[in-house]
């Protein structure tokens, strides 16, 4: 058995959390490769180290002195290292990151780079973790690569990292960053350490990728909306992809792709409750879900552009022309429910507002519609579950629950896979709708 374990920022926020993480690693000899995040918040009102690093970059870019904020960042790591009692084996003196902070100071003073600054959180935390565990440290800049478009070069990365891990008994790899095509540090989007863990699991040909955080896996619904929602025991990659895209934030939505390629399961675990089984994310399973639905997730602030034209269905190329109007303005499409004479394009309101009239005029120019209507303040809710296709009347129960809660449904979108039903409601009805759907499928079944 070979495991890759990734620990989130809340799991490594201070020395006490570090000890918990190290205890988890030492409790299972198959946990041989580790991916740490940067230190997160220690308490309410605290600041994540990554946010401090971004702030440092803003100050440096203005040509102002970074000494004060760099001192705050140094204090966080000094507190962790001293709290763990780490010593330099060659001298017996306390472990120090002074040389590393001097490199950061020089770099950010002479040639500030946002990605470099942000990456130092994971880099420094990994140096501490490697020294504390006695594991080899591997700099992600040497083994994770992005192409000239800033996209992960997955095959080169897999080859180089795989060769490096073949010769490593145990290793710590910083999350969140790699090397750009220009040789400079390049970061993933926020939460990207999840992706690094997945990349490492694939390269190591691991049996399991454990992702340790501050919750015991996925919940059926957001606990900020539904009080004490039920947990999900097992979820498929496809279900997770749908829920992550629609806002479920336990795992970065791109983290499934490297392990999905190899069929490696992900186990979401709780650092503060290590005996909990957590949630298993798998390619496929014969296990029946506890409920008809696996999960509910959603986002607010979309708008719909409704294009009407008589006999639209008989006009070849009509949809392409409409979508070209959005492409010309650099706007990505979220959903496209349609009727015989109506085509609806759903987009993020924030992306669309400043360009709406340009898009409308482009649609008229390219597609010559009869009318165009725009509706804002739309929230999308995804009801996801592999159990829905074998259960009659799922959609009917959803709409009955929303009607009973006096929620008006403004949009419906269901794919042929029957894995996912998306409903659009007004922003103000978002939480009410989620609770109504949860109650009809979960509360009444317990």
VMD Tcl script that draws the C-alpha trace (Angstrom):
set ca {
  {0.00 0.00 0.00}
  {1.29 3.46 -0.95}
  {-0.44 6.69 0.06}
  {0.00 10.37 -0.79}
  {-1.32 12.66 1.95}
  {-2.12 16.33 1.55}
  {-2.78 18.63 4.52}
  {-4.74 21.87 4.17}
  {-3.88 25.19 5.73}
  {-6.13 24.74 8.76}
  {-4.34 21.44 9.46}
  {-0.96 23.19 9.56}
  {-1.88 26.57 11.04}
  {0.33 26.25 14.12}
  {2.69 23.87 15.93}
  {-0.13 21.93 17.59}
  {-1.81 21.26 14.26}
  {1.57 20.26 12.81}
  {1.93 17.65 15.54}
  {-1.49 16.23 14.72}
  {-0.57 15.99 11.04}
  {2.77 14.37 11.82}
  {1.07 11.91 14.16}
  {-1.32 10.92 11.37}
  {1.59 10.37 8.97}
  {3.60 8.33 11.49}
  {0.58 6.22 12.43}
  {0.53 4.59 8.98}
  {3.80 3.59 7.30}
  {2.10 3.61 3.89}
  {1.77 7.41 4.14}
  {5.11 8.04 2.46}
  {4.58 11.19 0.38}
  {3.28 14.47 1.84}
  {1.94 17.70 0.28}
  {1.55 20.63 2.72}
  {-0.41 23.83 2.22}
  {0.63 27.18 3.69}
  {-0.46 27.91 7.29}
  {-4.11 28.90 7.52}
  {-6.02 30.81 10.17}
  {-5.30 29.91 13.82}
  {-8.45 31.57 15.11}
  {-11.35 33.76 13.96}
  {-10.01 37.04 12.68}
  {-6.55 35.63 11.95}
  {-4.98 36.04 8.49}
  {-3.83 33.19 6.26}
  {-0.14 33.28 5.41}
  {-0.95 33.24 1.67}
  {-2.99 36.43 2.11}
  {-0.03 38.03 3.91}
  {2.23 37.01 1.03}
  {-0.12 38.55 -1.54}
  {-0.18 41.72 0.55}
  {3.63 41.71 0.65}
  {3.70 41.56 -3.14}
  {1.29 44.52 -3.42}
  {3.57 46.56 -1.16}
  {6.70 45.51 -3.06}
  {5.14 46.35 -6.43}
  {4.61 49.92 -5.19}
  {8.30 50.16 -4.30}
  {7.52 50.42 -0.60}
  {9.40 48.65 2.20}
  {8.25 45.11 2.99}
  {10.08 44.72 6.32}
  {7.00 44.95 8.55}
  {4.85 42.42 6.71}
  {7.78 40.11 6.05}
  {8.42 40.21 9.80}
  {4.84 39.08 10.46}
  {5.25 36.18 8.04}
  {8.59 35.21 9.58}
  {6.99 35.23 13.03}
  {4.37 32.68 11.93}
  {7.01 30.20 10.80}
  {9.31 30.87 13.75}
  {6.38 30.14 16.07}
  {5.76 26.82 14.33}
  {9.41 25.74 14.19}
  {10.09 26.68 17.82}
  {6.84 25.11 18.96}
  {7.89 21.83 17.35}
  {11.35 22.02 18.91}
  {13.06 21.31 15.59}
  {16.86 21.36 15.66}
  {19.55 21.35 13.01}
  {21.05 17.82 13.19}
  {24.52 19.03 12.19}
  {24.78 21.77 14.84}
  {22.14 20.91 17.42}
  {20.91 24.51 17.22}
  {17.24 25.44 16.68}
  {16.11 25.08 13.07}
  {16.17 28.44 11.31}
  {14.67 29.78 8.10}
  {16.69 33.01 8.24}
  {18.54 32.29 4.99}
  {15.26 31.59 3.19}
  {13.70 34.83 4.41}
  {16.75 36.78 3.28}
  {16.34 35.30 -0.21}
  {12.68 36.33 -0.18}
  {13.56 39.85 0.99}
  {16.16 40.32 -1.76}
  {13.90 38.88 -4.47}
  {10.84 40.92 -3.52}
  {12.88 44.11 -3.13}
  {14.69 43.84 -6.47}
  {12.28 41.91 -8.71}
  {8.85 41.31 -7.11}
  {6.72 38.54 -8.60}
  {3.20 37.76 -7.41}
  {3.38 34.01 -8.04}
  {6.79 33.72 -6.41}
  {5.56 35.57 -3.33}
  {2.42 33.43 -3.01}
  {4.36 30.17 -3.44}
  {6.63 30.81 -0.47}
  {3.88 29.85 1.97}
  {3.85 26.22 0.85}
  {7.60 26.22 0.23}
  {8.52 27.26 3.78}
  {5.90 25.03 5.40}
  {7.26 22.07 3.46}
  {10.82 22.77 4.61}
  {9.57 22.61 8.20}
  {7.53 19.48 7.57}
  {10.41 17.69 5.86}
  {12.82 18.51 8.69}
  {10.29 17.56 11.38}
  {9.50 14.19 9.79}
  {13.01 13.46 8.53}
  {11.69 13.19 4.94}
  {13.34 14.34 1.72}
  {12.30 17.79 0.48}
  {11.48 18.13 -3.24}
  {10.99 21.64 -4.62}
  {7.84 21.69 -6.78}
  {9.60 24.10 -9.14}
  {11.88 21.22 -10.21}
  {9.16 18.65 -10.97}
  {5.86 20.39 -11.85}
  {5.68 22.22 -15.19}
  {3.33 24.63 -16.99}
  {3.31 25.31 -20.72}
  {3.52 28.72 -22.43}
  {-0.24 29.18 -21.95}
  {0.01 28.66 -18.20}
  {-1.63 25.23 -18.42}
  {-0.22 22.28 -16.48}
  {2.02 20.11 -18.68}
  {0.66 16.94 -17.14}
  {2.72 14.39 -19.09}
  {6.09 16.11 -18.61}
  {5.25 16.61 -14.95}
  {4.23 12.99 -14.52}
  {7.45 11.73 -16.13}
  {9.85 13.99 -14.22}
  {8.09 13.71 -10.85}
  {7.62 9.96 -11.28}
  {11.36 9.46 -11.87}
  {12.18 11.59 -8.83}
  {9.82 9.65 -6.56}
  {11.21 6.26 -7.65}
  {14.37 7.09 -5.73}
  {12.65 8.59 -2.69}
  {11.67 6.50 0.31}
  {9.71 9.38 1.83}
  {9.26 12.89 0.50}
  {7.57 16.25 1.08}
  {6.46 18.27 -1.97}
  {5.10 21.83 -1.57}
  {1.63 22.35 -2.94}
  {0.21 25.17 -5.08}
  {3.07 25.94 -7.49}
  {5.47 24.70 -10.15}
  {7.67 26.07 -12.93}
  {6.37 28.18 -15.81}
  {7.66 27.91 -19.37}
  {9.86 30.95 -18.68}
  {11.53 29.24 -15.71}
  {9.75 31.41 -13.16}
  {7.49 30.20 -10.39}
  {3.92 29.63 -11.55}
  {1.01 28.98 -9.17}
  {-2.29 27.19 -9.55}
  {-5.48 29.02 -8.58}
  {-6.25 29.32 -4.85}
  {-6.69 25.91 -3.26}
  {-4.27 24.47 -5.81}
  {-2.42 22.34 -3.27}
  {-5.25 19.84 -3.77}
  {-4.15 19.59 -7.40}
  {-0.50 19.08 -6.39}
  {-1.52 16.19 -4.16}
  {-3.43 14.61 -7.02}
  {-0.47 15.08 -9.38}
  {1.84 13.45 -6.86}
  {-0.54 10.53 -6.34}
  {-0.59 9.86 -10.05}
  {3.20 10.15 -10.45}
  {3.80 7.87 -7.46}
  {1.22 5.35 -8.68}
  {-0.32 5.60 -5.24}
  {-3.10 3.33 -4.04}
  {-4.89 6.17 -2.21}
  {-4.75 9.95 -2.15}
  {-5.71 11.19 1.33}
  {-6.74 14.83 1.56}
  {-6.75 16.02 5.18}
  {-8.74 19.12 6.07}
  {-10.93 20.47 8.90}
  {-14.13 18.61 7.99}
  {-14.97 14.91 7.92}
  {-15.61 14.75 4.19}
  {-18.35 16.10 1.97}
  {-21.79 17.00 3.26}
  {-25.00 16.56 1.26}
  {-25.50 20.34 1.46}
  {-23.59 23.41 2.60}
  {-23.66 23.51 6.45}
  {-23.92 27.30 6.23}
  {-27.33 26.82 4.60}
  {-28.58 23.53 6.09}
  {-28.02 22.89 9.78}
  {-25.92 19.75 10.43}
  {-26.38 18.15 7.00}
  {-25.78 14.44 6.49}
  {-22.33 13.33 5.33}
  {-21.57 11.55 2.04}
  {-19.85 8.19 2.44}
  {-18.97 7.57 -1.21}
  {-19.15 9.83 -4.24}
  {-18.00 9.29 -7.83}
  {-15.59 11.54 -9.72}
  {-18.45 12.67 -11.98}
  {-20.70 13.58 -9.07}
  {-17.87 15.43 -7.37}
  {-17.06 17.34 -10.53}
  {-20.66 18.55 -10.76}
  {-20.81 19.59 -7.10}
  {-17.36 21.23 -7.06}
  {-18.18 23.25 -10.14}
  {-21.35 24.50 -8.48}
  {-19.61 25.66 -5.33}
  {-18.90 22.68 -3.04}
  {-15.51 23.80 -1.74}
  {-14.00 20.91 0.23}
  {-11.79 19.94 -2.72}
  {-10.49 22.02 -5.65}
  {-12.60 21.16 -8.71}
  {-9.51 20.38 -10.85}
  {-7.98 17.99 -8.32}
  {-9.85 14.96 -9.61}
  {-8.34 14.93 -13.11}
  {-4.84 13.49 -12.45}
  {-6.08 10.68 -10.19}
  {-9.12 10.01 -12.37}
  {-6.70 9.20 -15.17}
  {-5.28 6.36 -13.04}
  {-8.40 5.35 -11.11}
  {-6.87 6.36 -7.76}
  {-9.48 6.94 -5.03}
  {-9.44 10.12 -2.94}
  {-10.26 9.97 0.76}
  {-11.30 13.27 2.38}
  {-10.36 13.12 6.09}
  {-10.51 15.36 9.17}
  {-7.17 16.17 10.83}
  {-8.95 16.95 14.10}
  {-11.00 13.71 13.97}
  {-8.64 11.19 12.36}
  {-10.78 8.18 13.28}
  {-13.67 9.37 11.09}
  {-13.91 7.49 7.80}
  {-14.53 10.66 5.82}
  {-15.72 10.62 2.21}
  {-14.38 8.29 -0.49}
  {-14.21 9.69 -4.03}
  {-14.06 6.89 -6.59}
  {-14.36 6.28 -10.33}
  {-17.36 4.00 -9.98}
  {-19.06 1.94 -7.29}
  {-21.81 -0.61 -6.78}
  {-22.54 0.85 -3.34}
  {-26.00 2.34 -3.21}
  {-26.13 5.93 -1.98}
  {-27.83 6.60 1.35}
  {-30.31 8.90 -0.38}
  {-31.68 9.33 -3.90}
  {-29.49 12.41 -4.29}
  {-25.78 12.54 -3.44}
  {-25.49 16.26 -2.91}
  {-26.85 19.77 -3.49}
  {-24.71 22.77 -4.38}
  {-25.25 26.13 -5.99}
  {-24.09 29.63 -6.81}
  {-25.71 33.04 -6.98}
  {-25.44 36.00 -9.37}
  {-25.98 34.63 -12.85}
  {-28.01 36.20 -15.62}
  {-29.82 34.67 -18.57}
  {-29.88 36.02 -22.10}
  {-33.03 34.77 -23.85}
  {-32.88 34.84 -27.65}
  {-36.21 34.40 -29.46}
  {-36.65 33.68 -33.15}
  {-39.46 31.97 -35.03}
  {-38.38 28.73 -36.77}
  {-34.99 28.90 -35.07}
  {-34.78 25.10 -35.14}
  {-34.73 25.04 -38.94}
  {-31.96 27.63 -39.31}
  {-28.59 25.91 -39.67}
  {-25.81 27.58 -37.69}
  {-28.07 29.75 -35.53}
  {-26.62 28.56 -32.20}
  {-23.06 28.97 -33.46}
  {-23.77 32.58 -34.44}
  {-25.23 33.38 -31.01}
  {-22.29 31.83 -29.20}
  {-19.88 33.72 -31.43}
  {-21.27 36.95 -30.01}
  {-20.28 35.85 -26.50}
  {-16.90 34.58 -27.69}
  {-16.09 37.94 -29.28}
  {-16.57 39.58 -25.87}
  {-14.53 36.93 -24.05}
  {-17.49 35.66 -22.01}
  {-17.69 31.99 -21.03}
  {-21.01 30.13 -21.17}
  {-22.39 28.35 -18.11}
  {-25.58 26.68 -19.40}
  {-27.78 26.70 -22.49}
  {-31.34 25.42 -21.92}
  {-33.43 25.88 -25.07}
  {-36.85 25.49 -26.67}
  {-38.07 25.26 -30.26}
  {-38.03 29.02 -30.88}
  {-36.03 30.08 -27.82}
  {-32.37 29.77 -26.88}
  {-31.21 30.78 -23.40}
  {-27.58 31.48 -22.55}
  {-26.67 31.64 -18.86}
  {-23.52 33.58 -17.88}
  {-21.92 35.04 -14.77}
  {-23.46 38.43 -14.10}
  {-20.10 39.96 -13.12}
  {-18.57 39.01 -16.49}
  {-21.57 40.16 -18.50}
  {-22.62 43.53 -17.02}
  {-20.01 45.76 -18.65}
  {-20.34 44.01 -22.02}
  {-24.07 43.34 -22.24}
  {-24.95 45.87 -24.94}
  {-21.96 44.86 -27.03}
  {-23.13 41.24 -26.83}
  {-26.73 42.15 -27.64}
  {-25.73 44.16 -30.72}
  {-23.43 41.32 -31.82}
  {-26.26 38.77 -31.53}
  {-28.51 41.02 -33.66}
  {-25.74 41.46 -36.23}
  {-24.80 37.78 -36.43}
  {-28.07 35.90 -35.83}
  {-30.88 38.39 -36.58}
  {-33.21 37.29 -33.73}
  {-36.78 38.53 -33.26}
  {-36.21 39.68 -29.67}
  {-33.63 39.43 -26.88}
  {-34.54 39.51 -23.18}
  {-32.10 39.68 -20.26}
  {-32.94 38.53 -16.73}
  {-30.57 39.09 -13.80}
  {-30.34 37.99 -10.14}
  {-30.43 34.29 -11.03}
  {-29.11 31.57 -8.72}
  {-28.33 28.08 -10.01}
  {-28.76 24.98 -7.85}
  {-27.42 21.57 -8.91}
  {-29.08 18.43 -7.55}
  {-26.60 15.62 -8.19}
  {-26.84 11.88 -7.67}
  {-26.15 8.59 -9.40}
  {-29.27 7.23 -7.70}
  {-31.61 9.61 -9.56}
  {-31.66 7.69 -12.84}
  {-33.06 4.58 -11.14}
  {-35.71 6.46 -9.19}
  {-38.93 7.61 -10.85}
  {-40.34 11.03 -10.19}
  {-37.14 12.72 -8.97}
  {-37.73 15.90 -10.96}
  {-41.36 15.98 -9.85}
  {-40.35 15.79 -6.20}
  {-37.88 18.65 -6.69}
  {-40.49 20.95 -8.23}
  {-43.13 19.93 -5.70}
  {-40.73 20.79 -2.85}
  {-39.94 24.18 -4.39}
  {-43.60 24.94 -5.03}
  {-44.45 24.05 -1.42}
  {-41.70 26.46 -0.28}
  {-43.18 29.14 -2.57}
  {-40.03 29.29 -4.70}
  {-40.52 30.22 -8.35}
  {-38.41 28.13 -10.78}
  {-37.02 30.35 -13.54}
  {-34.90 27.77 -15.37}
  {-34.58 23.98 -15.70}
  {-31.62 22.14 -17.24}
  {-31.21 18.36 -17.17}
  {-28.61 16.35 -19.08}
  {-29.28 13.00 -20.72}
  {-27.07 11.23 -18.16}
  {-29.70 11.90 -15.46}
  {-26.84 12.56 -13.05}
  {-27.61 16.21 -12.55}
  {-30.65 18.50 -12.56}
  {-30.02 22.24 -12.46}
  {-32.73 24.66 -11.48}
  {-32.57 28.44 -11.62}
  {-34.27 30.53 -8.93}
  {-34.10 34.14 -7.82}
  {-31.10 35.04 -5.66}
  {-33.37 35.82 -2.72}
  {-34.81 32.28 -2.82}
  {-31.44 30.50 -2.97}
  {-31.17 29.28 0.64}
  {-34.90 28.52 0.90}
  {-34.71 26.37 -2.24}
  {-31.70 24.37 -1.03}
  {-33.34 23.66 2.32}
  {-36.58 22.60 0.62}
  {-34.76 20.15 -1.67}
  {-32.67 18.80 1.21}
  {-35.78 18.24 3.33}
  {-37.69 16.32 0.64}
  {-34.79 13.98 -0.20}
  {-32.88 13.67 3.08}
  {-34.77 14.83 6.18}
  {-37.90 12.89 5.32}
  {-35.82 9.74 4.64}
  {-33.91 9.65 7.93}
}
mol new
graphics top color blue
foreach p $ca { graphics top sphere $p radius 0.5 }
foreach p [lrange $ca 0 end-1] q [lrange $ca 1 end] { graphics top cylinder $p $q radius 0.2 }
display resetview
